[in-house]
Amino acid sequence: MEEPSWKKTKLSLERPYKDDKGESIPVLLDITPDGVQVFESPQDHTKLLGENLRRIFIERGVDFFERQDALKAIGDLSIPQALDIKDDKIEPDQYEEVVSKAIMNPEELYKMRMEIMPQLFTALGEMTHARELLSLLLTSTPPIDPSPVPSLPSSTLTASIVTKPPPIPSVDAFNAQLTIGGKDEALRKAASLFKAAANNLERSRLRGQRYWVDALKIRRANWGLVPAPLPFGAPTGKGADKTSKDFFVSFGLEESPAHFRRRAVGHMATYETLSHVLVFPHRQRVRLQVSLILTDSTGIFRTASNSIICLSDASLEDSLKTAQREMVEEELFSVLIKEASTLPTASARVAERLIVIDAAQGTELKFELVKPYTSDERLSATCNLIYFALQGLLLSLHASQKSQRLSSGNTHHPPSIPNKAPLLQPIIDLLQYQVFCHRIKVELDKMVSALLKAGIPSSLRFDAVGESGHQLVEHLVADQTPRRIGGEALLPHLPQATLPIASIPQLVQLLSDEVERCLLNRLCEVGSQVCERVGATWFVDFVSGKAVGRWEGSILNFRIIFDKDFAIRASAYCLNKASHHQLSLLETYTPKTSISLVAWLQELLEKTMSES
């Protein structure tokens, strides 16, 4: 509410010199008993200046200005002046005499002191005598000790009572205004102090009420509440209040190391805070960022990272969830640092807040503790999978440690050999398997592309992970079952290719051999259909890797060639009766032509049969 106008009135301590009309207020000298005001007569400034000049000449002499000019020229004689030694007119003896007169020596100073000190002692005695005389006269009772000073007759010294004259009305009014203004300011300051104290008390009451409401909310949400120890410097003597005035909120995992559980605490603020509901003394406000840096065959880098969920600290539940997530991620990072040096299939570089692992060929995995941020970029699903899989693996590690601790007294089961990297090794295996599947699929896609360019219909179904999501999670977090991830690659032209493959070149050679054999068989089928009227015989020579067609007067050989771009080409050679000692190249098929391989074979056979 706005204060009334009379409370805003303030009295100024400065004497007013102008009225409301802006005219000068004359100085009030006195008020007569008849009520007549006596003001100070206005002064003529010209007349006042003349009087001041006249006083200068009367008091300081007519030659005052001449003496001032001479004083500026030669200096004040009362002050020792510096002697100009450059003047050639001054003799050496005169120079010493002048210097000796300008500077006081110790003998002269002592002489002056001896002259002044008796006079000072005389003045001290007179002042002491006057003080004793006044104290004798003002004493109402005779002194106990007889004074050596004889009593004076009453006719010599008499006492008189002096009363303070009453102030003039104008001065009395001004003093009253001054007193009222001072009291008003004091009352206002006292009122503001009481108002501030009342506001502080009200805020303290509301803060205390909110304190217990928040404590009940935390307990209802199943967060751990423990009494906090006494603050530092609290009295602990006899009769002191030793009860706790605060709570600790524990949000760490049950099986976490002790130093992480000690840090995973927060307490409710007993003082007024601006934005945070809880106070976390050990919170570092860093989050775990998982990044993948992929390098393709052309040398182009692709970087992706997981999405960091940033919750606001405005509410009680969000602040606890964010603090717990940060503490779990810090524990994850500490475990990853320990496991990074024990990886058998990958190399790692470890820093204070950074872990870089060469997981597979052209794949770099990076873990980093960064400040939380909000990003709208398109993030990789693999990084999010790794981020959440690490949390599941950490809980699985805690469960395994708890079961081992509980069954430590049981001697029936032999102790299992713990895995050196229970968190990081499954992630590395997953990335290496992903890269391996990608390389296999690239080779299979090349073969399918070559068949399609040759005009042979082909299809590929590639399942990198044959398990469902639930089975995959069980494989990752299981303790006894082996953590294996399997897949299947099927090519319709290769139904019997069940040989184990240990390397990519072996896979490429196997695909080339199988595709070549299938194509040669297909060429034999087409040749038998086209040359059926001449009674030709077609067969596949697996030793030399060619398809041979024989009929009367001609022998036709076909070869399948794979070039450096993994494209399928075919070559046809002919041997007739006239020149049976020489094999001539009829034509070479390349996939750049618009005709398919089967159509090219049919045209070539018809052409050869017509010429023979």
C-alpha positions in Angstrom: 0.0 0.0 0.0 1.2 3.5 -0.8 2.1 5.6 2.2 0.0 8.7 3.0 1.3 12.1 1.9 1.8 13.4 5.5 4.4 10.5 6.0 6.4 11.7 3.0 6.8 15.2 4.5 10.5 15.9 5.3 11.9 19.0 7.0 15.1 20.4 5.6 17.8 21.5 8.0 19.0 24.2 5.6 17.9 27.7 6.5 15.4 29.1 3.9 16.7 32.1 2.0 13.8 32.6 -0.6 10.1 32.6 -0.2 7.5 30.9 -2.4 7.6 33.8 -4.9 11.4 33.4 -5.3 12.2 36.7 -3.5 15.0 36.9 -0.9 13.9 36.6 2.7 15.5 39.3 4.9 17.4 38.3 8.0 15.2 38.7 11.1 17.1 40.3 13.9 14.5 40.8 16.7 10.8 41.0 17.4 9.7 43.8 19.8 7.1 43.2 22.5 4.6 45.0 20.3 5.1 42.3 17.6 7.2 44.5 15.3 9.8 42.5 13.4 13.2 44.1 13.1 15.1 43.0 9.9 18.6 43.4 8.9 19.0 46.4 6.7 20.0 45.7 3.1 23.7 46.4 2.3 25.0 48.4 -0.6 27.8 46.3 -2.1 29.6 49.3 -3.5 29.6 51.0 -0.2 30.7 47.9 1.6 33.7 47.5 -0.9 34.7 51.1 -0.2 34.6 50.7 3.5 36.8 47.5 3.3 39.3 49.4 1.2 39.3 52.3 3.6 39.9 49.9 6.5 42.9 48.4 4.6 44.6 51.9 4.4 43.7 52.8 8.0 44.8 49.5 9.6 47.8 48.7 7.4 49.1 52.0 6.2 48.8 54.1 3.1 51.8 52.4 1.6 50.3 48.9 1.9 50.3 48.1 -1.8 53.9 49.4 -2.3 55.1 47.2 0.5 53.3 44.2 -1.0 55.1 44.8 -4.3 58.5 45.2 -2.6 57.8 42.0 -0.6 57.2 40.0 -3.8 60.4 41.4 -5.2 62.8 40.8 -2.2 60.8 38.2 -0.2 59.6 38.3 3.3 62.4 39.2 5.7 60.9 37.1 8.5 61.6 34.0 6.4 65.2 33.1 5.7 65.8 33.6 2.0 68.2 31.6 -0.1 71.3 33.5 -0.9 72.2 34.0 -4.5 75.8 33.0 -4.6 76.1 34.0 -8.3 76.2 37.7 -7.3 79.8 38.8 -7.7 79.3 41.9 -5.5 79.1 39.8 -2.3 82.4 39.3 -0.5 83.1 35.9 1.1 83.1 37.4 4.6 79.8 39.1 3.9 78.4 35.8 2.6 79.3 34.0 5.9 77.9 36.9 7.9 74.6 36.8 6.0 74.3 33.1 6.3 75.0 33.2 10.0 72.3 35.8 10.4 69.8 33.9 8.4 70.2 30.5 10.2 69.8 30.3 14.0 72.6 28.4 15.8 72.2 26.2 18.9 73.5 29.0 21.2 70.9 31.4 20.0 68.1 28.8 20.3 69.2 28.1 23.9 69.3 31.8 24.8 65.8 32.3 23.4 64.6 29.3 25.4 66.0 30.6 28.6 64.3 33.9 28.0 60.9 32.3 27.3 60.7 29.6 29.9 60.6 31.9 33.0 57.7 33.8 31.5 55.9 30.6 30.8 56.4 29.4 34.4 55.1 32.8 35.6 52.0 32.5 33.5 51.5 28.9 34.8 51.6 30.1 38.4 49.1 32.9 37.7 46.7 30.4 36.0 47.0 28.0 39.0 46.4 30.8 41.5 43.3 32.0 39.5 41.9 28.4 39.4 42.3 27.9 43.2 40.6 31.3 43.8 37.6 30.4 41.7 37.2 27.0 43.3 37.3 28.7 46.7 34.6 31.2 45.8 32.3 28.6 44.2 32.5 26.1 47.1 29.3 26.1 49.1 30.8 24.4 52.2 34.1 25.3 53.8 36.9 23.1 52.9 38.2 20.5 55.4 41.7 21.6 55.1 42.2 25.2 56.0 43.4 27.1 53.0 46.6 29.2 53.5 44.8 32.0 51.6 43.2 34.5 54.1 39.5 35.0 53.8 38.4 38.2 52.0 35.9 40.6 53.3 32.3 40.4 51.9 32.5 43.9 50.6 35.4 43.0 48.3 33.9 40.1 46.4 30.2 39.5 45.9 28.3 36.8 44.0 25.7 37.4 41.3 23.2 35.1 39.6 23.2 35.2 35.8 20.2 33.7 33.9 20.1 32.8 30.3 17.9 35.3 28.4 14.9 33.8 26.6 15.5 33.2 22.9 13.8 35.3 20.4 10.6 33.8 18.8 12.2 33.2 15.4 15.1 31.2 16.9 12.7 29.3 19.2 10.5 28.4 16.2 13.5 27.2 14.2 14.7 25.1 17.1 11.3 23.6 17.4 11.3 22.7 13.7 14.7 21.2 14.1 13.6 19.1 17.0 10.5 17.9 15.3 12.4 17.0 12.1 15.0 15.0 14.1 12.3 13.1 16.0 10.4 12.4 12.8 13.5 10.9 11.1 14.3 8.8 14.1 10.7 7.5 14.2 10.8 6.7 10.5 14.1 4.8 10.9 12.7 2.8 13.9 9.6 2.0 11.9 11.7 0.7 8.9 13.8 -1.4 11.3 10.6 -3.0 12.8 9.2 -3.6 9.3 12.4 -5.3 8.1 12.5 -7.5 11.2 8.8 -8.5 10.7 9.5 -9.4 7.1 12.5 -11.5 8.1 10.5 -13.3 10.7 7.7 -14.0 8.2 10.3 -15.3 5.6 11.9 -17.5 8.3 8.5 -18.9 9.2 7.6 -19.7 5.6 11.1 -21.1 5.0 10.8 -23.4 8.0 7.3 -24.5 6.9 8.6 -25.2 3.3 11.6 -27.1 4.8 9.4 -29.7 6.4 7.1 -29.9 3.4 10.1 -30.6 1.2 11.4 -33.2 3.6 8.1 -35.1 3.5 8.1 -34.9 -0.3 11.6 -36.4 -0.4 10.6 -39.2 2.0 7.4 -39.9 0.1 9.5 -40.3 -3.2 11.5 -43.0 -1.4 14.8 -41.0 -1.3 17.0 -41.8 1.6 16.9 -39.3 4.5 19.5 -39.4 7.3 20.1 -36.9 10.1 23.1 -34.7 9.4 25.9 -34.2 12.0 26.2 -31.1 14.0 27.6 -28.1 12.1 31.2 -27.1 12.6 31.6 -25.0 15.8 28.3 -26.1 17.4 28.3 -26.3 21.2 28.8 -29.8 22.5 29.2 -29.2 26.2 26.9 -30.0 29.1 23.4 -28.6 28.5 24.0 -27.8 24.8 21.4 -28.7 22.2 23.0 -31.7 20.4 20.0 -32.5 18.2 20.4 -32.3 14.4 18.8 -29.4 12.6 19.1 -30.8 9.1 18.8 -33.9 6.9 21.1 -35.5 4.4 19.5 -36.8 1.2 21.4 -39.9 -0.1 20.9 -40.7 -3.8 23.9 -42.9 -4.5 23.7 -46.5 -5.7 23.7 -49.2 -3.0 26.7 -51.1 -4.3 28.8 -48.1 -5.3 32.2 -47.6 -3.8 32.4 -45.8 -0.5 33.9 -42.5 -1.8 31.1 -42.2 -4.4 28.4 -42.9 -1.7 30.0 -40.2 0.5 29.8 -37.7 -2.4 26.3 -38.6 -3.4 24.6 -36.6 -0.7 22.8 -33.4 -0.5 21.2 -31.4 2.3 18.2 -29.1 2.6 19.2 -25.5 2.9 18.5 -23.8 6.2 19.1 -20.4 4.6 17.4 -18.7 1.8 18.5 -19.7 -1.7 17.8 -18.2 -5.1 17.2 -21.1 -7.5 18.2 -24.5 -6.0 15.9 -26.4 -3.7 18.7 -28.7 -2.4 22.3 -28.0 -1.8 24.8 -30.5 -3.2 28.3 -29.8 -1.8 30.1 -32.3 -3.9 28.3 -31.9 -7.2 30.6 -31.2 -10.2 27.9 -30.7 -12.8 29.5 -32.8 -15.6 27.9 -35.3 -17.8 29.2 -38.4 -19.7 29.3 -37.9 -23.5 29.8 -40.9 -25.7 31.1 -40.1 -29.2 31.9 -42.2 -32.3 34.4 -41.0 -34.9 34.1 -43.0 -38.1 36.5 -42.8 -41.0 35.4 -44.3 -44.3 37.6 -45.5 -47.2 37.8 -42.0 -48.7 39.2 -40.5 -45.5 36.0 -38.5 -44.6 35.3 -38.2 -40.9 31.9 -38.6 -39.4 31.3 -37.8 -35.8 28.2 -38.6 -33.7 27.5 -38.4 -30.0 24.7 -39.3 -27.6 21.9 -37.0 -26.6 22.4 -35.5 -23.1 19.1 -34.9 -21.3 19.3 -31.7 -19.3 16.7 -31.3 -16.5 16.1 -28.1 -14.7 16.8 -27.7 -11.1 13.7 -25.7 -10.4 11.8 -28.7 -8.8 12.9 -31.0 -6.0 12.5 -34.2 -7.9 14.4 -33.0 -11.0 17.3 -31.7 -9.0 17.7 -35.1 -7.3 17.4 -37.0 -10.6 20.0 -34.8 -12.3 22.4 -35.1 -9.4 22.0 -38.9 -9.2 22.5 -39.2 -13.0 25.7 -37.1 -12.8 27.0 -39.3 -9.9 26.3 -42.5 -11.8 28.0 -41.2 -14.9 31.1 -40.2 -12.8 31.2 -43.7 -11.4 30.9 -45.2 -14.9 33.8 -43.0 -16.1 36.0 -44.1 -13.2 35.3 -47.8 -14.0 36.0 -47.2 -17.7 39.4 -45.6 -16.9 40.4 -48.7 -14.9 39.2 -51.1 -17.7 40.7 -49.1 -20.6 44.3 -50.3 -19.8 43.2 -54.0 -19.8 41.5 -54.3 -23.2 43.0 -57.2 -25.2 41.7 -56.2 -28.6 41.9 -52.4 -28.6 44.3 -49.6 -27.6 43.2 -46.7 -25.4 44.4 -43.2 -24.5 43.3 -42.0 -21.0 43.3 -38.4 -19.6 41.7 -36.8 -16.6 38.3 -36.4 -18.2 38.8 -38.1 -21.6 39.1 -41.7 -22.8 39.8 -42.4 -26.5 39.7 -46.0 -27.7 40.5 -47.4 -31.1 37.7 -49.9 -31.1 37.9 -51.2 -34.7 39.3 -50.3 -38.1 38.2 -46.7 -38.8 36.2 -46.5 -35.6 37.2 -44.4 -32.6 35.2 -44.5 -29.4 35.5 -41.5 -27.0 34.2 -41.0 -23.5 34.3 -37.5 -22.1 33.0 -35.7 -19.0 31.6 -32.3 -20.3 29.3 -29.6 -19.0 25.7 -30.3 -19.8 24.3 -28.6 -22.9 21.2 -28.7 -25.1 21.8 -29.6 -28.7 19.4 -30.0 -31.6 21.7 -31.8 -33.9 21.0 -35.2 -35.3 22.7 -37.7 -33.0 23.7 -41.3 -33.5 21.5 -44.1 -32.2 24.6 -46.2 -31.6 26.0 -43.6 -29.1 22.7 -43.6 -27.2 22.7 -47.4 -27.2 26.2 -47.4 -25.7 25.3 -44.8 -23.1 22.3 -46.7 -21.8 24.0 -50.1 -22.1 26.8 -48.8 -19.8 24.2 -48.1 -17.1 22.7 -51.6 -17.4 26.2 -53.1 -17.3 27.0 -51.1 -14.2 23.9 -52.3 -12.4 24.8 -55.9 -13.5 28.3 -55.4 -12.1 26.8 -54.2 -8.8 24.5 -57.2 -8.7 27.3 -59.6 -9.3 29.5 -58.0 -6.6 26.6 -58.2 -4.2 25.9 -61.9 -4.9 29.6 -62.7 -4.5 29.7 -60.9 -1.2 26.6 -62.7 0.1 27.9 -66.1 -1.0 31.5 -65.6 0.1 30.9 -68.0 3.0 29.5 -70.7 0.7 32.3 -73.1 -0.3 30.1 -75.4 -2.4 30.4 -73.2 -5.5 33.9 -72.6 -6.9 34.8 -68.9 -7.3 34.3 -67.7 -10.8 37.0 -65.8 -12.6 36.0 -62.2 -12.8 36.1 -60.4 -16.2 38.8 -57.7 -16.3 36.6 -55.4 -18.3 32.9 -56.2 -17.6 31.7 -52.7 -18.8 34.0 -51.8 -21.6 34.7 -55.2 -23.3 31.0 -55.9 -24.4 30.9 -52.4 -25.9 34.2 -52.9 -27.8 32.9 -56.4 -29.0 29.7 -54.8 -30.2 31.5 -52.1 -32.2 34.0 -54.6 -33.6 31.1 -56.9 -34.6 29.3 -53.9 -36.2 32.4 -53.0 -38.2 32.9 -56.6 -39.3 29.3 -56.9 -40.4 29.6 -53.7 -42.3 32.7 -54.9 -44.2 30.9 -58.2 -45.0 27.8 -56.4 -46.3 30.0 -54.1 -48.4 31.5 -57.1 -50.2 28.1 -58.8 -50.6 26.7 -55.6 -52.0 29.5 -55.4 -54.5 28.7 -58.9 -55.7 25.0 -58.2 -55.9 25.7 -55.0 -57.8 27.9 -56.9 -60.3 25.2 -59.5 -60.9 22.5 -56.8 -61.4 24.8 -55.0 -63.9 25.3 -58.3 -65.8 21.5 -58.6 -66.1 21.1 -61.4 -63.6 18.3 -60.8 -61.0 19.8 -61.0 -57.5 18.7 -60.1 -53.9 20.4 -59.8 -50.5 18.9 -60.2 -47.1 21.4 -59.2 -44.3 20.5 -59.6 -40.6 23.4 -58.3 -38.6 21.7 -59.2 -35.2 19.5 -62.2 -35.2 18.3 -61.7 -31.6 15.5 -59.5 -30.4 16.1 -56.5 -28.2 15.2 -58.4 -25.0 17.6 -61.2 -25.8 20.3 -58.7 -26.7 19.9 -57.1 -23.2 20.0 -60.5 -21.6 23.2 -61.3 -23.5 24.8 -58.1 -22.3 23.9 -58.2 -18.6 24.1 -62.0 -18.1 26.8 -63.3 -15.7 27.1 -67.0 -16.7 25.8 -67.1 -20.3 28.3 -66.2 -23.0 27.8 -62.7 -24.5 27.6 -63.6 -28.2 25.9 -61.7 -30.9 25.1 -63.5 -34.1 23.8 -62.8 -37.6 23.0 -64.4 -40.9 23.9 -63.5 -44.5 22.0 -65.3 -47.3 22.7 -65.1 -51.0 20.2 -67.0 -53.1 22.9 -68.1 -55.7 25.0 -69.6 -52.9 22.8 -72.1 -51.0 25.7 -74.5 -50.2 28.4 -72.0 -49.2 28.8 -73.0 -45.5 32.6 -72.9 -45.3 34.0 -71.0 -42.3 35.4 -67.6 -43.3 38.3 -66.1 -41.4 39.1 -63.0 -43.4 37.7 -60.6 -46.0 40.0 -61.7 -48.9 38.9 -65.3 -48.2 35.2 -64.1 -48.4 35.9 -62.3 -51.7 37.6 -65.3 -53.2 34.8 -67.6 -52.2 32.2 -65.3 -53.6 34.1 -65.0 -56.9 34.5 -68.8 -57.2 30.9 -69.6 -56.4 29.5 -66.9 -58.7 31.8 -67.9 -61.5 30.7 -71.5 -61.2 27.0 -70.6 -61.1 27.4 -68.4 -64.2 29.3 -71.0 -66.1 26.6 -73.5 -65.3 24.0 -71.0 -66.5 26.0 -70.5 -69.7 26.0 -74.2 -70.3 22.2 -74.3 -69.9 21.8 -71.5 -72.4 24.2 -73.1 -74.8 22.4 -76.4 -74.7 19.1 -74.7 -75.4 20.5 -72.7 -78.4 22.6 -75.4 -79.9 20.1 -78.2 -79.5 19.5 -78.5 -83.2 23.2 -79.2 -84.0 23.6 -81.7 -81.2 26.2 -79.7 -79.2 27.7 -80.9 -75.9 28.2 -78.4 -73.1 30.1 -78.9 -69.9 32.1 -76.9 -67.2 35.8 -77.5 -66.8 36.4 -76.7 -63.1 40.2 -77.1 -63.5 40.6 -74.4 -66.0 37.6 -72.4 -64.9 35.7 -72.2 -68.2 32.5 -73.5 -70.0 33.1 -75.5 -73.2 30.7 -76.2 -76.0 31.4 -78.8 -78.7 29.6 -79.5 -82.0 30.7 -80.6 -85.4 33.4 -78.4 -86.7 33.7 -75.9 -83.7 34.7 -75.7 -80.1 33.6 -72.7 -78.1 35.1 -71.7 -74.7 33.7 -69.1 -72.2 35.5 -67.5 -69.3 34.2 -65.3 -66.4 36.5 -62.5 -65.3 36.1 -60.2 -62.3 37.9 -56.8 -62.8 39.3 -54.4 -60.1 35.9 -52.8 -59.7 34.3 -56.2 -59.0 32.4 -56.0 -62.3 31.6 -59.3 -64.2 33.1 -59.6 -67.7 32.9 -62.6 -70.1 35.3 -63.7 -72.9 34.5 -66.2 -75.8 37.2 -68.1 -77.7 36.6 -70.3 -80.8 38.6 -73.2 -82.3 37.5 -74.6 -85.8 38.7 -77.4 -88.0 40.5 -75.1 -90.5 42.8 -73.6 -87.9 42.6 -76.0 -85.0 46.0 -75.0 -83.7 45.0 -71.4 -83.0 42.4 -70.2 -80.6 40.8 -66.8 -81.7 39.0 -64.3 -79.4 35.5 -63.8 -80.7 34.1 -61.1 -78.4 34.4 -59.7 -74.8 31.3 -58.9 -72.7 31.4 -55.9 -70.4 28.5 -54.7 -68.1 28.6 -51.3 -69.8 26.5 -52.6 -72.6 22.8 -52.5 -72.4 22.4 -56.2 -73.2 22.4 -58.8 -70.5 25.0 -61.7 -70.2 22.5 -64.4 -71.3 21.3 -62.4 -74.3 24.9 -61.7 -75.3 25.6 -65.4 -75.1 22.6 -66.3 -77.3 23.5 -63.7 -80.0 27.1 -64.9 -80.0 26.1 -68.6 -80.3 23.7 -67.9 -83.2 26.4 -65.9 -85.0 29.0 -68.6 -84.5 26.7 -71.4 -85.7 25.7 -69.4 -88.8 29.3 -68.8 -89.7 30.3 -72.5 -89.2 
